[in-house]
Amino acid sequence: MAAKGKKLNLLLIGIDSLRADHMSYHGYPRLTTPHLDRFMRRGTAFDNAFSPHIPTTSGYGSMFTGMDCFGMDVVALRHEGGLRADLRTLVEILGESGYATTCVGFKGNPASRGFQNYIDFEGWGSWEAGRSRKAEHLNNVTLPELRRLAKGDEPFFLFLRHMDPHSPYLPPQPFDRAFYEGDELDKNNTSLDPVYKFKPFCDYFASWFPPECTDKDYIIAQYDGALAYMDACMANIFNTLDALGLADDTLVVIDSDHGETLYDHDCYFDHHGLYECTLHVPLAFILPGKVPAGGRHRDIVQLKDVTPTILDLLGVKADIAFDGRSLRPLIDGKPFAPEPEFYITECTWMRKHGWRTPQWKLIHALEPDFHFKPEVELYDLIRDPEENCNLAPKEPGVVAMLEERMKAWIARREKQTGRTAPIFTNLDWHGKGCGPFTSSQQAYDSMHIGSPKAARDLQELQRQRGQKKL
């Protein structure tokens, strides 16, 4: 632990698009994250952590503010303006408390407001550009910055946004073949046919899939290979922490803004759809002497709990009524009231919301989506954990019960915040200027992404747009 009276440092590692169930730490049969596994065992992890408000802007927004979508008033990837001016982010709180703050890889997004120093790295790629060494690019700028911060007199907050699990999945050799022994060009394999036929994304996929690739398992293996490559590079960060003598003085937090769908639910190799593969994320806190090593908890927790927990562990006071709660009691083995059911939203390529309980998942589309899915979906998470069987037509009573609970929650939060639920007000979330789509065909014909540059431009919002006030 830090010497008495000395403030602890914070290293927050946000791994974009990391679905928890593809980590070997969480039981995945492929050894994708051995270094992360070992490092996470030095602290306490939460096996049922969720990002209820996807994707990136709302996920990181909740993580950095300790608020749910009502509290931060953000649900959309293409969020208009910055975060609410009356919100104080984790970054701003720590900056006001004397911390030096640096952000690596998240410049320009509304959720990254308040850092004193922003550093970029090349976190995308394409087939034409060659295999992507995203994590090495991150290390090349992070390690010098970590050494610089370590020499300073101030405590520091260093945020890293790893991009390896985010498409394009193009890990370098030998990680590209680490989990694949087949023939990705096999003409008899037609598993990628529906992917190539999906007009909104087909040009984007063509920009980074190997030419004439036919096997969806090869693409999934690239995702897993990207995890393993990133994991190997992260060992350098962990070793540098130790070498600089920072390990005992630094709270390390590992999490993700959302998961990834891969081939699931026809939401190909992206992170939309309110399914478990997108909502379930890793979360771990590592701080020797203050956070028990080897701790694992199955309680349901959310990204809104991250900021209150960090501040609690750092001993930094903030006079803020967070929507989230500090997980310190759980970490310390003390009683903790569960929050087993919660509201979920998505506003990336579709506008939907829903309600999740330990058994049931309700998904309700607020306008027709480009996958031509039904307006209402219902899944029994106990009997059907992969969410393959939509029970909405057979269980109208369950649908009605969950709709009632969701509407009651929305009404309560709207009254508490004095604002309409943001999922109802973000009507130009797609940036097309036409308001809500009136048919799935309109959505299908309107939504399109053509290149990694276009994808990057969507996610890294124009800086001037992100600076606007609500």
Protein Blocks (a to p, Z undefined) as FASTA:
>chain_A
ZZehiacdddddddehiafklcfknopabdfblmlmmmmmmmccdfbbcdfbccklmmmm
mmmnopafklnopabfklghjddfkbccfklmmmmnopacddehiahiaklgoiabdcdd
dfbdcfknopadfklmmmmmmmmmmmmmmmpmbdcddddddfklpccdddddfklmmmcc
bdfklmkbcklmmmmmmmklmmmmmmmpcghiabfklmmmmmmmmmmmmmmmmmmmmmmm
mmnopmmmcccddddfbdcekjgghighiaedjdfklmpccdddddehkacghiacfbdc
dfklmmmmmmmmnopacddddfbdcfklmmnopacdddfbccddddfkbccdddddfkbc
cdddfbdcfkopafbdcddfklmmnopaccklmmmmlmmmmmmmmmmmmmmmmmmnopac
fklmmmmlnononopafbfklmmmmgccfbfklmmmmmmgcfklmmpcZZ
